[in-house]
Amino acid sequence: MSNAPAEEIPAEEIDLTDANHIIDKYLTLPGNLMPVLQGIQDSYGFVPKPTIELVAERLNVYPSQIYGVLTFYSQFHMKPRGRYIIRVCVGTACHVQGAERIVDTFFGRLGIGHAETSEDLRYTFEKVACLGACGMAPLAMVNDDTFGKMTVQRVDEIVEIYNQRPMK
């Protein structure tokens, strides 16, 4: 696994077939920009730049409007994301229980920092304000799997588990 952060995918490598199908599905729906962008992100894992130009043209909106939506809503991402999204809570309860040690250990094991994705697209790492389970502090999540009462030693176990899992 390379530890360098993921690079943007070149435009010529983006197949717009799925994006066109998604746009076709919502073309006549009023207020279709959000469902189109959500569909594109679900299909590609992020919203690639070439799809922004396509959506602008097909929905007759300015690219700046699309960028406005993409940058306003935190659920949208314009860079590739990892198959496994690791979130570590750094809220008050987790902080006082040593969340920063957990964060630093993940950084060291994965070779990426906050809001970065590994070059192989296996991991994206995020520090989050609260995961809503303060009684389990410190807390980490990998996709929908929750790991409470985290320790530095458990970081290695978690990374090993997800290194063994398939990418798709």
Order of alpha helices (4+ residues) and beta strands (2+ residues): alpha-alpha-alpha-alpha-beta-alpha-alpha-beta-beta-beta-beta-alpha
